[in-house]
Amino acid sequence: MTAILVTILGTGLFLRHLSEPPPYLDAPFSLYPVSILKPLKGTDPGLRENLESFFNLEYPAFEIIFSVANPQDPATGLINDLIAKYPQVKARLICGEVHTGVNPKVNNLVRSYESSRYPLLLISDSNVRVSRDYLKRLVAHLDPAVGLVTSLVTGTHAQGLGGKLERTFLNSFYARGMLIADAAGKQCATGKSMLFMKSDAERFGGIKVLGRYLAEDFMFGEAIQHLGLKVVIAKDPVRQIIGNHGVRQFWNRHVRWGRIRKTQAPLAFAIEPWLGCFASGLVGSAAFSSLTGLTFSAFMAIHLLIWATSDYLIARRLEKSSPYAFAPIWLIRELLALPLWLHTASGNQVAWRGNQFTLKAGGLLESRTNET
């Protein structure tokens, strides 16, 4: 029963969150020029449109710093084309990484972080596509007590069963979970969109100290909170362009996320199955059927209906999903939740960006080997 109440509460938090405007939307934004850091590796689905959306931002002063570890990276040609197409936008490409640890994204970010011209920085992943007023509305969350502004993520343009499972996960469980954690005082910074003052990051050593961790975004949020500053979630989600994914890609991605959670919060990870739809429904149905006159199957049907409706309300708000397209993918994802958790619990190896990593307690990376 607790799980379904938490689900209903989280859905209410989500709907209220998206109905509110950013707190300081009428602030003088010209006082806050922004350096946008865009680390890239390879070509994501819709990459041109993703990157071009940042060239079309309506904001008084910003620069875009693209970075790739290898000068031969397939993304470099596209980046140079866009820089030439928009000469009025301050944009440049940096090639070459700085080894600070085994996290390749952090290594790719160090030079652009250090060369940024402006005091306010935004780290944004390459598979994100934004609206023209995105930066204006993001900056509108800042005040002296805020150290980091992050964002909910909505999955769009999903193809293939794995892509649709990913979209359903982002547009229900993940969105609700971020707001529940936030309400409980637990930060959930996501690297898709992180806005912060460079001076605050320098207080804990800057971006380079995060190279030892796989979840550098989560550790960034932890460091900000240890400084006594707040991590806030922007009122507007950012769009992640998913593309065509197979089930194996979806599975491996969530094994990686789950093993990060397991090493950083083992107790919370241990109770995850009992907060899922089917496991909690089975336990609740067994308890209520013995205590009341309600049959096992009747309680389970009511439980599934409430849970699915809560998830659908979030998905409908984020991507206007139809119930007929949502229901079968939602059911598959929920049925996969327990076997996925069991697989995640069975080890500490994760695959990311063409490498194999071993996770230690606290999310530290123990080793890295190239995949063949």
Secondary structure, 3 states (H helix, E strand, C coil): CHHHHHHHHHHHHHHHHHHCCCCCCCCCHHHCCEEEEEEECCCCCCHHHHHHHHHCCCCCCEEEEEEECCCCCCHHHHHHHHHHHCCCCEEEEEECCCCCCCCHHHHHHHHHHHHCCCCEEEEECCCEECCCCHHHHHHCCCCCCEEEEECCEEEEEEEHHHHHHHHHHHHHHHHHHHHHHHHCCCCCCCCCEEEEEHHHHHHCCCHHHHHHECCHHHHHHHHHHHCCCEEEECCCCEEEEEEECCHHHHHHHHHHHHHHHHHHCHHHHHCHHHHCHHHHHHHHHHHHHHHCCCCHHHHHHHHHHHHHHHHHHHHHHHHCCCHHHHHHHHHHHHHHHHHHHHHHHCCCEEEECCEEEEECHHHEEEEEEECC
